[in-house]
Amino acid sequence: MKEQLLDLAKKRRSIYALGRNVDQTPDEIASLIKENIKWAPTPFNNQTTRAVILFGANHEKLWDIVAKRLKSEVPTEEAYQKTLNKINGFKAAFGTVMFYTDTDVVRRFENDFALYADNFADWSEQAQGNAQFAVWTSLAENGIGANLQHYNPLIDDEVREAFGIPAHWNLRAQLDFGSIEGPAGEKEFMDDADRFKVLK
Ligand SMILES: Cc1cc2nc3c(=O)[nH]c(=O)nc-3n(C[C@H](O)[C@H](O)[C@H](O)COP(=O)(O)O)c2cc1C
């Protein structure tokens, strides 16, 4: 069996110690991200996934927004310091992909394909998963580490304002990426017997 893709899937891990010592340019990385999203499958090829790719001051601005927004959500100053340390780790990375879903397109397909109307919202999330996995794995193939965060919906309004995001784009995830400055943690797996059935 060929296992090239499987080997790459194993290379994709959550890396939290990220830096800016990457060999590629922002243009090269942005192009890789765009191609992966374009080639990830979507239902009826409806292409609902959008991405905003942040580098430099824009990347830092995102994580400053997260830090500021979380201040009122965390109960104590001590807890906030911990949160801030975590967010500063994301800010120390090289860039961030913000993944969005275009809700106008989801709604259009719900209207146009009544038989499948109940599926399009779920399918847009599945399409997100396809795109996120593809981007994350392709970055890993190029020696770039990443981790996936979800500060939406807390940050949605500030981010929309800061980066001029259309109102009908719904923020689904933030993948921050950069040079790998520390290893991934151990990964544990549940029993295959509880997870898979192979019927021959
Ligand atoms: C849908 C989804 C949501 C996730 N959300 C977060 C998150 O909000 N914060 C985080 O640090 N990791 C998040 N992760 C990463 C998982 O915790 C991680 O993938 C899992 O523990 C397996 O570790 P690995 O990525 O190193 O293989 C998410 C992963 C997925 C697929």
The ligand as a Tripos MOL2 file, in Angstrom:
@<TRIPOS>MOLECULE
LIG
   31    33     1     0     0
SMALL
NO_CHARGES

@<TRIPOS>ATOM
      1 C1        -12.5830   20.6090   15.1560 C.3       1 LIG1
      2 C2        -11.3580   20.7890   16.0190 C.ar      1 LIG1
      3 C3        -11.3430   21.7820   16.9890 C.ar      1 LIG1
      4 C4        -10.1760   22.0260   17.7360 C.ar      1 LIG1
      5 N1        -10.1360   23.0840   18.5980 N.ar      1 LIG1
      6 C5         -8.9940   23.3570   19.2370 C.ar      1 LIG1
      7 C6         -8.8900   24.5310   20.0390 C.ar      1 LIG1
      8 O1         -9.8280   25.3270   20.1270 O.2       1 LIG1
      9 N2         -7.7080   24.7650   20.6940 N.ar      1 LIG1
     10 C7         -6.6540   23.9110   20.5690 C.ar      1 LIG1
     11 O2         -5.6000   24.1940   21.1660 O.2       1 LIG1
     12 N3         -6.7150   22.8120   19.7940 N.ar      1 LIG1
     13 C8         -7.8510   22.5230   19.1210 C.ar      1 LIG1
     14 N4         -7.9090   21.4360   18.3040 N.ar      1 LIG1
     15 C9         -6.7480   20.5390   18.1840 C.3       1 LIG1
     16 C10        -6.9860   19.2050   18.8690 C.3       1 LIG1
     17 O3         -6.9850   19.3490   20.2720 O.3       1 LIG1
     18 C11        -5.8910   18.2510   18.4100 C.3       1 LIG1
     19 O4         -5.9560   18.1290   17.0100 O.3       1 LIG1
     20 C12        -6.0410   16.8630   19.0240 C.3       1 LIG1
     21 O5         -5.8310   16.8990   20.4210 O.3       1 LIG1
     22 C13        -5.0570   15.8620   18.4230 C.3       1 LIG1
     23 O6         -3.7150   16.3470   18.5100 O.3       1 LIG1
     24 P1         -2.8370   16.5740   17.2010 P.3       1 LIG1
     25 O7         -3.4290   17.7540   16.4580 O.co2     1 LIG1
     26 O8         -1.4490   16.8650   17.6950 O.co2     1 LIG1
     27 O9         -2.9130   15.3530   16.3620 O.co2     1 LIG1
     28 C14        -9.0560   21.1930   17.5470 C.ar      1 LIG1
     29 C15        -9.0970   20.1690   16.5860 C.ar      1 LIG1
     30 C16       -10.2200   19.9870   15.8140 C.ar      1 LIG1
     31 C17       -10.2040   18.9200   14.7520 C.3       1 LIG1
@<TRIPOS>BOND
     1     1     2 1
     2     2     3 ar
     3     2    30 ar
     4     3     4 ar
     5     4     5 ar
     6     4    28 ar
     7     5     6 ar
     8     6     7 ar
     9     6    13 1
    10     7     8 2
    11     7     9 ar
    12     9    10 ar
    13    10    11 2
    14    10    12 ar
    15    12    13 ar
    16    13    14 ar
    17    14    15 1
    18    14    28 ar
    19    15    16 1
    20    16    17 1
    21    16    18 1
    22    18    19 1
    23    18    20 1
    24    20    21 1
    25    20    22 1
    26    22    23 1
    27    23    24 1
    28    24    25 2
    29    24    26 1
    30    24    27 1
    31    28    29 ar
    32    29    30 ar
    33    30    31 1
@<TRIPOS>SUBSTRUCTURE
     1 LIG1         1 GROUP 0 **** ****
